[in-house]
Amino acid sequence: PPRPGDERSECFHYIVTAMGAWRGFQAAQDNRKDVTCAVALADDGKSYTIEAAIPLKVDGLYDYSAPGAYTFNIMRNPFYENSFQSKERIGWAPIFNTAQLPESRGLVVLE
């Protein structure tokens, strides 16, 4: 559940860069426990692969470990210039304004 006084929708949010830096946000704010992340840059330097293990439960922060349907998205912000905002957002599910909105997430089912 969201933290007391937090008006944002319930979710945990991890950001990973092409260089392998990562950070947790929302329910996962600054969490580093049980998260592993590795990034491999392609030989041509034009693409990269991220392999990450993200916990479904972190004591005191969130618990999505129970079987059920959960919203989910993976988003990529390609940057082609020195700018804070990407001109494009690419997502596993369509993204409407920001990936933090529930309508910008697909559905996964844990059994």
Protein Blocks (a to p, Z undefined) as FASTA:
>chain_A
ZZehiabdcdddddddfkopacdehjlgoiaghpacdddddfklpaccddddddfbdghi
acckbgcdddddddddddfbdcfbdfbdcdfbdcehiakbmklcccdddZZ
